[in-house]
Amino acid sequence: MSSRRHILPLVVCTCMLAPRFVAWAQEGRFLTDAEAPAAVFPDADRFESHTVPDTPTLREAIRGRMAPVTPSMWEDAYVVVSAFRGMEALGQAVIVEEIGKHRPITFVVGLRSDGTVQDVAVVAYREAYGGEIRSRRFLRQYVGRRPTDDLRPYHGIQNVAGATLSVEAASRAVRKAQAIAAALKDGSR
């Protein structure tokens, strides 16, 4: 009987702390800005980083390419990194943020020269739930996606149960990176 009395407080404490542990385990910074391009272009041996200031012209070009989807647009600049293997240009890694449920999620999106997705990685995740979008299994769905492909959950992208807003953020981040790269290619600054 006395052992039961000691177990009950332990069970109650565990139940109270478990949600905090889960949230802590999902949040974090997983790549530095310097590591991010190599995460999406592992074959590259050289990177050239450019900071592109956000301007009204660039902002409108991004919004126009993403319509009817509305991206988060609070960045004052975008980091665009050109990836090379020897003298061959492999593509660009674009670092973007999109709002999850409450807080921004930072992504790096690797794009080939034709705008198709090379790879995607989560740089920083700041939400209590939905961190499953960091998994390779989930992110692999974006590889090879063109700017015209459907990236909506349950349509072109498999959703993650309990993480729909994070999945939508990932899709917007990919679309936003594609829009930034296309706008820069067209000379919108």
C-alpha positions as CSV (number, residue, x, y, z in Angstrom):
1,M,0.0,0.0,0.0
2,S,2.8,2.5,0.8
3,S,4.4,1.9,-2.6
4,R,1.2,3.0,-4.3
5,R,1.3,6.2,-2.4
6,H,4.8,7.0,-3.7
7,I,4.0,6.0,-7.3
8,L,1.0,8.3,-7.7
9,P,3.0,11.6,-7.2
10,L,5.6,10.3,-9.7
11,V,2.9,9.6,-12.3
12,V,1.3,13.0,-11.8
13,C,4.7,14.8,-12.1
14,T,5.5,12.8,-15.2
15,C,2.2,13.7,-16.8
16,M,2.7,17.3,-16.0
17,L,6.2,17.5,-17.3
18,A,5.8,15.4,-20.5
19,P,4.2,18.1,-22.6
20,R,7.1,20.5,-21.7
21,F,9.6,17.8,-22.6
22,V,8.0,17.2,-25.9
23,A,8.0,20.9,-26.7
24,W,11.6,21.3,-25.7
25,A,12.6,18.3,-27.8
26,Q,11.0,19.7,-31.0
27,E,12.3,23.3,-30.7
28,G,15.8,24.2,-31.7
29,R,18.3,25.5,-34.2
30,F,19.6,22.6,-36.2
31,L,21.8,24.2,-38.8
32,T,23.9,27.4,-38.8
33,D,23.5,29.7,-41.8
34,A,27.0,28.5,-42.9
35,E,25.9,24.8,-42.7
36,A,22.5,25.3,-44.3
37,P,23.7,25.4,-48.0
38,A,25.7,22.1,-47.6
39,A,22.6,20.5,-46.2
40,V,20.7,20.9,-49.5
41,F,23.8,20.7,-51.8
42,P,26.0,18.0,-50.2
43,D,28.0,17.6,-53.5
44,A,29.1,21.2,-53.6
45,D,32.6,22.1,-52.9
46,R,32.2,25.9,-53.0
47,F,29.5,28.3,-52.0
48,E,29.0,32.0,-52.7
49,S,26.7,33.8,-50.4
50,H,24.7,36.9,-51.3
51,T,22.4,39.0,-49.1
52,V,19.5,40.3,-51.1
53,P,17.7,43.3,-49.5
54,D,13.9,43.1,-49.6
55,T,12.5,45.9,-51.7
56,P,8.9,46.8,-52.6
57,T,9.7,45.5,-56.2
58,L,11.0,42.2,-55.0
59,R,8.2,41.8,-52.5
60,E,5.6,42.4,-55.2
61,A,7.3,39.9,-57.6
62,I,7.3,37.3,-54.8
63,R,3.6,37.8,-54.0
64,G,2.7,37.8,-57.6
65,R,4.4,34.4,-58.2
66,M,2.9,32.9,-55.1
67,A,-0.7,34.1,-55.6
68,P,-3.2,33.1,-54.3
69,V,-1.0,31.8,-51.4
70,T,0.0,34.6,-49.0
71,P,3.5,34.2,-47.7
72,S,5.0,35.7,-44.5
73,M,6.9,38.7,-45.6
74,W,8.8,40.1,-42.6
75,E,12.4,39.4,-43.7
76,D,14.3,42.6,-44.5
77,A,16.7,40.6,-46.6
78,Y,17.1,37.1,-48.0
79,V,20.3,35.0,-48.0
80,V,20.8,33.4,-51.4
81,V,23.8,31.1,-51.7
82,S,25.1,29.8,-55.1
83,A,26.4,26.3,-54.9
84,F,29.2,25.0,-57.2
85,R,31.1,21.8,-57.8
86,G,34.3,22.8,-59.4
87,M,33.3,25.4,-62.1
88,E,29.8,23.8,-62.5
89,A,26.9,25.8,-61.0
90,L,24.6,23.4,-59.1
91,G,21.9,25.8,-58.1
92,Q,21.0,28.1,-55.2
93,A,20.2,27.6,-51.6
94,V,17.6,30.2,-50.3
95,I,17.1,30.7,-46.6
96,V,13.5,31.8,-45.8
97,E,11.1,32.0,-42.8
98,E,7.4,31.1,-42.7
99,I,5.1,31.3,-39.8
100,G,4.0,28.0,-38.2
101,K,1.2,28.0,-35.8
102,H,2.6,30.9,-33.7
103,R,6.2,31.3,-34.5
104,P,8.5,31.4,-37.5
105,I,10.2,28.3,-38.9
106,T,13.4,28.8,-40.8
107,F,14.1,26.7,-43.9
108,V,16.8,26.3,-46.4
109,V,15.5,25.4,-49.9
110,G,18.0,24.1,-52.5
111,L,16.9,25.0,-56.0
112,R,18.3,23.8,-59.3
113,S,18.7,26.3,-62.1
114,D,15.3,25.5,-63.6
115,G,13.6,26.2,-60.2
116,T,13.0,22.6,-59.3
117,V,13.7,21.6,-55.7
118,Q,17.0,20.0,-55.0
119,D,16.3,19.5,-51.3
120,V,14.8,21.2,-48.2
121,A,16.0,21.3,-44.6
122,V,14.8,22.9,-41.4
123,V,17.3,25.4,-40.0
124,A,15.4,26.4,-36.9
125,Y,12.1,25.2,-35.5
126,R,10.4,27.3,-32.8
127,E,7.0,25.6,-32.3
128,A,6.0,23.3,-29.5
129,Y,4.4,20.8,-31.8
130,G,4.8,19.7,-35.4
131,G,8.6,19.2,-35.4
132,E,8.0,16.0,-37.4
133,I,8.3,18.1,-40.5
134,R,12.1,18.0,-39.9
135,S,12.2,14.3,-40.9
136,R,13.8,13.2,-44.1
137,R,10.7,11.2,-44.9
138,F,8.6,14.3,-44.9
139,L,11.0,16.7,-46.6
140,R,11.8,14.2,-49.4
141,Q,8.4,14.9,-50.8
142,Y,9.6,18.3,-52.1
143,V,12.5,17.0,-54.0
144,G,12.0,17.5,-57.8
145,R,8.9,19.7,-57.3
146,R,8.5,22.5,-59.9
147,P,7.2,25.9,-59.3
148,T,3.8,24.9,-60.9
149,D,3.4,21.7,-58.7
150,D,0.6,21.5,-56.1
151,L,2.2,21.6,-52.7
152,R,-1.0,21.7,-50.6
153,P,-1.4,19.2,-47.8
154,Y,-3.6,16.2,-48.9
155,H,-3.2,17.3,-52.5
156,G,0.5,17.3,-53.6
157,I,2.0,16.8,-50.2
158,Q,1.3,14.1,-47.5
159,N,0.3,15.8,-44.3
160,V,1.7,15.0,-40.9
161,A,-1.0,14.4,-38.3
162,G,-1.1,17.2,-35.8
163,A,1.3,19.3,-37.8
164,T,-0.9,20.7,-40.6
165,L,0.2,24.4,-40.0
166,S,3.8,23.4,-40.0
167,V,3.3,21.4,-43.2
168,E,1.6,24.4,-44.8
169,A,4.6,26.6,-43.6
170,A,7.0,24.2,-45.3
171,S,5.1,24.3,-48.6
172,R,4.9,28.1,-48.4
173,A,8.7,28.3,-47.7
174,V,9.4,26.1,-50.8
175,R,7.1,28.3,-52.9
176,K,8.6,31.5,-51.5
177,A,12.2,30.3,-52.2
178,Q,11.2,29.4,-55.8
179,A,9.5,32.8,-56.2
180,I,12.6,34.6,-54.8
181,A,14.9,32.8,-57.2
182,A,12.7,33.4,-60.2
183,A,12.3,37.1,-59.3
184,L,16.0,37.5,-59.0
185,K,16.6,35.7,-62.3
186,D,14.1,38.1,-64.0
187,G,15.9,41.1,-62.5
188,S,13.3,42.1,-59.9
189,R,15.0,43.8,-57.1
